[in-house]
Amino acid sequence: MSHTSDPTRRWIPVARIDDIPVAGSRCVQRPQGLDVAVFRTTDDQVFALLDRCPHKGGPLSQGIVFGHRVACPLHNWTIGLDNGCAQEPDEGCTTPFAVSLQDGVVHLDADELANRALTETRPLAGPARRSPCTP
């Protein structure tokens, strides 16, 4: 979790910590790109990740938070909330976002929200290509 003392960041409020369930999350929508999931742990620390598992693109915001990790709801990959990286033996990372908690209000870095991980997408459901029907 970052701190508001960094003068190079432009922080914007996105939620009150009390609006995020303990061991849960809330999504922050962006004009472009996938949502950012903001997580609250049982020890009231706050983390933010792109709402996309590095494995198959599952919505991490719908996963189960335990300790400082979240389990992806699709295939149960464990992702570190502090760095967005999958726990071994799985590999890959999702994008973390700087977050700050000040007087009970969660803030995200405005520049990161506007510019970070804009090209990431979710995979389309279903097969990658269809086979032609044969009678």
N, C-alpha and C positions, 0 to 999 in steps of 0.2 A: 504494500500500500504506500503510495507516494504522499508527500506532505505539501500543504499549500505554501510553504516557505520558499518554494522554487519560483523566483521572479520571472523566469523565462516562459512559464506556462500561463495560459489564459483559461482559468477554471470556470466551468458553468455548472449550476446546480441541476441535478437530474431526478433526485428523489430524497425523501427523508428516510433515514435508516429504519425508522419504525414502520415505514410502508413496505419494507422488504422483510418477508418472513425469516425467522431464525432458521438457518440451514436451508435457505431457499434463495430465490432470485427474482429479478424483474428485468424486463427488456427495455432498452432505450432504442427507439426507432431513429433512423438517420434518413436524410433526404435521398442519399445514394448509398448503396452497399447494404450488406446484411446488418441486422440488429446487433447491438452490443448487450450482452447479458451481464448484469451486475449482481454479484453473489454476496450474501451475508453469512458468515460462519457462526457457529455456536458461541465463539468467544468475541463476537461483534466486530470482527475484522471484515473489511469490504474489499472485493476484488472485481475486476472487469475483464471479460474475454469476448472476442468475437463469438457470436452464438452459432458456432459451427465446429463440430468435432473433426479433427484431422483425418479420421478414418473414412467415414462415409457421409460426412456432412450433417450428422444428427444435431438437433437443437439442444445444446448443452443446458439451456435455461430450463429444460424439462427434466434434467437429470437429478440424481440424489446427491446432495452435498454432505460430505463427511470429512471432518478435520478441515484441512485446507485443500481438498480435492473435490471433484465432481465426477460422478459416473455417468457416462453417456447413456441416454435412454434406449438407444438402438442396439448396441452390442456390448454395453457395459465396460467400455474402455475407461480407464481412470486417467483424468486430466488434472494436472497441478494448477490450482487457481493462481498461484504466484507467477508462473511463467508460461502457462498454456500448453505445456509439454506432456505427452502421454507417458505413463509409467511403464517401465520395462516389463515384459519383453516387447510391448507395443512401441511403435515409433511414430514420430510426427508431432507437430505443434500447431496450435491455433494462435491467433494474434492476441496478445495481452494489451490492455489499455491502462494508462495511468489513472489512478483514482485517489481521491482525497476525501476524508471525512472531517468536517469542520462544524462544530456546534450542532451535531445531529443531522447535518445535511451532507449527502453524497454528491461529490463534484467529479466531472470528467474533464479531460483536457479538450478544449474546443477544436484545436488544430488536429488532434488525433481523430476525433469524431468525424471531421470533415474530410480527412485525407487518407487515413490508414485502412488498409485491407479492402479497398473499394472494388477490386476485381474478383474477390472470392465469391463463389456461388455455391448453391446446393445442387447436388446431382439430381437429375430428373428421375422420377420413379419409373419402374418398369425396365424392360430390356433395352439395351443400347441401340439395337436395330431389330427390325422385324423380319422374319423369314416370310417369303411369299407363300401363300396357301397353295397346296397341291391337292388336286382331287383324288 
